Amino acid sequence: TQMVQNSAREGCRKAVTGAYTNAAITSEIKSDLTAAGVNSSFVTVTITVTVDPANPAVSNNDVTAATTKDLVKVVVSVPFSKVALIPGKYLGAKTLTGRGSIRYE
């Protein structure tokens, strides 16, 4: 759970720098989780830009078009069954989700 949360948080930090595209952030998150032993094909990354009312619209939630005060959210999800060391009935069908959100500065 912690590595999924950390990946989302780190993705947010990168997203608000203006130096990364959505694809690059997604790729880095998947790469980090792969290094931790998670098969990247089971990782889902969602990036959302909520535009501040005073700013122009951002098409396709593209972080490269975000501007000051826009809220950037990154959600990382992995099925528990794909990362569990010991299979369990209680969490077997659950999804681990990490979330991060930071305002673009």
RAPETA-V544716 format. One record per helix or strand. SS is the DSSP state (alpha for helix, beta for strand). FROM is the first residue (numbers start at 0). LEN is the number of residues. If there is no record, write none. Layout:
BEGIN
{{SS FROM LEN} {SS FROM LEN}}
END
This chain:
BEGIN
{{alpha 1 14} {alpha 21 14} {alpha 39 3} {beta 42 8} {alpha 58 3} {alpha 62 3} {beta 70 9} {alpha 79 3} {beta 94 9}}
END
